[in-house]
Amino acid sequence: MFATAAIRRLASALLAAALFVYPHHIFAQPAPAAKPERVPARVLVNDAPPYRILGIAHGAPAYSGIYIDILRLIAEEVGLQLEFTELPFARAFRVMEAGGADIMLGPNRNAEREAYLRYLEPPLPREPKIFLQLPGTAPVREYDDLAGLSIAVLRGARYFDRFDADATLEKIAVDDYAAAMRLVAAGRADAAVMPELQALWLLRTSGSVLQVAPYRLPGSDSYIVLARSSPLLPHAGAMEAALRRIVANGAIRRILQRYE
C-alpha cells in the first residue's frame, strides 16, 4: 500500500518536472479530425414487422426490422443521416414520385415504378407470400381455389403477375396487414395474403386464431429504392457497393437470424 502511494507520488513529481522543463505544446494531443458531415436521407416507412418495425423507446419513435437494419448498415458506410417518416405504403409511392422523400424499403419492381424509382442492386431476400384463413373454412390449396373468395391485400402492394392482373378475384385493399387479418377474423374477407415472415410474426404476437393455408405464392424480389428526383441519386453506386459488401460478409444473414 505504502509502495503504491510512493509510486504515485513519484509519477506525479516526474510529470510536474516534465511539464516545468518542456513546453506544454510538446504534450498536447492533436485535435481529432472532424468527421465528414452526414447527408440527410428522408426514409418513408410503414409498420410491417419484422421488415419494418415502428415503436416507441424512451419516449421517442424507434425504428427497427430487417430492412431498416440493412439500411442502417448502408447509411453507416456511405455517410447518410436517416430521417424516418411513417406513411402508409400506397401513399409513400405518391410522395416518392413527387420528390417528397428519398428512400423506400421493400417495393417490388415493375415498369410503372421504374419511371420514378431507382432500384438498388442486389435485391433484398425473397419472401414467399401465404394466405391466412379462419379455421374450418375450405383451405386454399392451389391458385384456382381463390376463385369466388374475397381476399384482403395491402394497398399498393404487388404479389405476382398472375395474381396482380387477375381481375376476376375480389381484392379488398387495406393500409396494413394487421387490418387484413382483422377483416378475415371478423368474417368480412375470406382470406388475407401477405409475406410469410410477416404473417408468422403477426400470428405469434397477436394471438390470432387464423391459420396458414397450404397454398403459397412464389416470392418476388424486393428492393431498397431511391426517388429518381432525390439529391441522393449520385450516392446510388456507393449504396449498392455497400449493400453488396454486407451481403458478402454475412451481415444480412445475421440480421435475418435476429428476427426468426
C-alpha positions in Angstrom: 0.0 0.0 0.0 2.8 2.4 1.0 4.8 1.4 -2.0 1.9 2.1 -4.3 1.4 5.5 -2.8 5.1 6.3 -3.2 5.0 5.3 -6.8 2.0 7.6 -7.4 3.9 10.5 -5.7 6.9 9.7 -7.8 4.9 9.6 -11.0 3.3 12.9 -10.1 6.6 14.5 -9.3 8.1 13.3 -12.6 5.1 14.6 -14.6 5.3 18.0 -12.8 9.0 18.2 -13.6 8.5 17.3 -17.2 5.8 20.0 -17.6 8.2 22.5 -16.0 11.1 21.6 -18.2 9.4 21.1 -21.5 6.9 23.4 -23.2 3.3 22.3 -22.9 2.7 22.1 -26.6 5.0 19.0 -26.7 2.5 17.0 -24.7 -0.6 18.4 -26.5 -2.5 15.9 -28.5 -3.6 16.8 -32.0 -7.3 17.5 -32.3 -9.2 14.6 -33.8 -10.1 15.1 -37.4 -13.6 16.3 -37.9 -16.0 13.6 -39.2 -17.5 14.4 -42.6 -21.0 15.8 -42.3 -23.6 13.2 -42.9 -26.0 13.6 -45.8 -29.7 13.8 -44.8 -31.8 10.9 -46.2 -35.6 11.0 -45.9 -36.9 7.5 -45.5 -40.6 6.5 -45.7 -41.7 3.5 -43.7 -44.9 1.8 -42.6 -45.2 -0.7 -39.7 -44.7 -4.1 -41.3 -42.9 -6.4 -38.8 -40.4 -8.0 -39.0 -39.3 -6.0 -42.1 -40.1 -2.5 -40.7 -40.9 -2.2 -37.0 -42.2 1.1 -35.7 -42.3 1.6 -31.9 -41.5 3.8 -29.0 -38.3 3.7 -26.9 -37.5 6.1 -24.1 -40.5 8.2 -25.1 -39.3 8.7 -28.7 -40.1 6.9 -32.0 -37.9 3.8 -32.6 -37.3 2.1 -35.9 -36.0 -1.4 -36.5 -36.7 -4.6 -38.5 -34.9 -6.5 -41.2 -35.0 -3.8 -44.0 -34.3 -0.9 -41.6 -31.3 -2.7 -40.0 -29.9 -3.3 -43.5 -30.4 0.3 -44.4 -28.6 1.4 -41.3 -25.5 -0.6 -42.2 -25.5 1.0 -45.7 -26.0 4.5 -44.2 -23.1 4.0 -41.8 -20.8 3.1 -44.7 -22.0 5.8 -47.1 -22.4 8.6 -44.5 -26.2 9.1 -44.5 -28.2 10.6 -41.7 -31.5 8.7 -41.8 -34.7 10.6 -41.1 -37.8 8.4 -40.8 -41.4 9.3 -41.6 -44.3 6.9 -41.1 -46.6 6.7 -44.1 -49.0 4.1 -45.5 -47.3 2.0 -48.2 -49.5 3.2 -51.1 -49.3 6.9 -50.2 -45.5 6.5 -49.9 -45.2 5.8 -53.6 -47.0 9.0 -54.4 -44.7 11.0 -52.2 -41.6 9.4 -53.8 -43.0 10.2 -57.2 -43.4 13.8 -56.2 -39.9 14.0 -54.8 -41.0 14.5 -51.2 -38.7 11.7 -49.9 -35.5 9.9 -50.8 -35.8 6.2 -49.8 -38.4 3.4 -49.6 -37.8 -0.1 -48.3 -39.2 -3.3 -49.9 -41.1 -2.4 -53.1 -41.2 -5.0 -55.8 -40.1 -3.9 -59.3 -42.4 -3.0 -62.2 -42.3 -0.8 -65.2 -44.6 1.9 -63.8 -42.5 2.3 -60.7 -39.2 2.3 -62.7 -40.2 5.7 -64.1 -39.7 7.4 -60.8 -37.7 4.9 -58.6 -34.1 3.9 -58.9 -33.8 0.2 -57.7 -30.6 -0.6 -55.8 -29.0 -3.9 -56.7 -28.7 -6.6 -55.4 -32.3 -7.2 -54.3 -33.3 -7.9 -50.7 -34.0 -11.6 -49.8 -37.1 -13.0 -51.5 -40.1 -13.8 -49.3 -42.9 -16.2 -50.3 -46.5 -15.0 -49.8 -49.0 -17.0 -47.9 -52.8 -16.9 -47.3 -54.4 -16.8 -43.8 -57.9 -18.1 -43.3 -60.3 -18.9 -40.5 -60.2 -22.4 -39.2 -63.0 -24.6 -40.6 -63.1 -22.9 -44.0 -62.2 -24.7 -47.2 -58.4 -24.3 -47.4 -56.7 -22.7 -50.4 -54.6 -25.5 -51.9 -53.9 -24.1 -55.4 -54.5 -20.9 -57.3 -57.9 -21.9 -58.7 -59.2 -22.2 -55.1 -59.0 -18.4 -54.9 -61.9 -18.1 -57.3 -65.0 -16.7 -55.6 -63.1 -15.7 -52.4 -62.7 -12.1 -51.1 -59.0 -11.6 -50.4 -57.6 -8.8 -48.2 -54.4 -7.3 -49.8 -52.1 -4.4 -48.9 -53.0 -1.2 -50.8 -50.3 -0.5 -53.4 -48.5 -3.9 -52.9 -47.6 -6.3 -55.8 -47.6 -10.0 -55.3 -47.0 -11.9 -58.5 -48.1 -11.2 -62.1 -50.9 -13.6 -62.4 -52.5 -12.6 -59.1 -51.9 -8.9 -59.6 -53.5 -9.0 -63.1 -56.4 -11.2 -62.2 -59.5 -9.0 -62.4 -61.8 -11.9 -61.6 -60.6 -12.0 -58.0 -62.3 -9.9 -55.4 -59.5 -8.0 -53.6 -60.1 -5.8 -50.6 -57.3 -3.2 -50.2 -56.3 -2.2 -46.6 -53.5 0.0 -45.3 -51.7 -2.6 -43.2 -51.6 -6.4 -42.8 -53.0 -6.3 -39.2 -56.1 -4.8 -40.7 -56.2 -7.5 -43.3 -56.1 -10.1 -40.5 -58.9 -8.4 -38.6 -61.1 -8.5 -41.7 -60.7 -12.2 -42.0 -61.2 -12.8 -38.3 -64.4 -10.8 -38.5 -65.7 -12.8 -41.5 -65.5 -9.7 -43.8 -62.9 -11.3 -46.0 -62.3 -15.0 -46.8 -58.5 -14.8 -46.8 -55.6 -12.4 -46.4 -52.4 -12.6 -48.5 -49.1 -11.4 -47.0 -45.4 -12.1 -46.8 -44.7 -15.3 -44.9 -42.4 -13.9 -42.2 -44.8 -11.0 -41.6 -47.8 -13.4 -41.3 -46.0 -15.6 -38.9 -44.8 -12.6 -36.8 -48.4 -11.2 -36.6 -49.9 -14.6 -35.8 -47.3 -15.0 -32.9 -47.7 -11.6 -31.5 -51.4 -11.0 -31.9 -52.8 -14.4 -30.7 -55.0 -14.5 -33.8 -56.9 -17.7 -34.5 -56.2 -17.6 -38.2 -54.4 -20.4 -39.8 -52.0 -20.7 -42.7 -53.4 -22.1 -46.0 -51.4 -24.8 -47.8 -51.0 -22.7 -51.0 -48.0 -20.3 -51.2 -47.2 -17.7 -53.9 -43.6 -17.6 -55.1 -41.6 -14.7 -53.7 -40.7 -11.7 -55.8 -37.6 -9.6 -55.4 -37.9 -6.6 -53.1 -35.6 -3.6 -53.2 -34.3 -0.6 -51.4 -35.3 2.3 -53.8 -34.3 5.9 -54.3 -36.6 8.5 -55.8 -35.1 9.5 -59.2 -35.6 13.1 -58.2 -33.7 12.6 -54.9 -30.5 14.5 -54.2 -29.2 11.1 -53.0 -29.2 9.7 -56.6 -25.4 10.4 -57.1 -24.9 8.1 -54.0 -26.7 5.2 -55.6 -23.5 3.5 -56.7 -21.9 3.8 -53.3 -25.0 2.4 -51.6 -25.1 -0.6 -54.0 -21.4 -1.2 -53.2 -22.1 -1.2 -49.5 -25.1 -3.5 -50.0 -23.0 -6.0 -51.9 -20.4 -5.9 -49.1 -22.9 -6.6 -46.4 -24.4 -9.5 -48.4 -20.9 -10.9 -49.0 -19.8 -10.6 -45.3 -22.9 -12.4 -43.9 -24.3 -9.3 -42.2 -27.7 -9.7 -43.8 -27.8 -13.4 -42.8 -27.2 -12.4 -39.2 -29.9 -9.7 -39.4 -32.4 -12.3 -40.6 -31.5 -14.6 -37.7 -32.2 -11.9 -35.2 -35.8 -11.8 -36.4 -36.5 -15.5 -36.7 
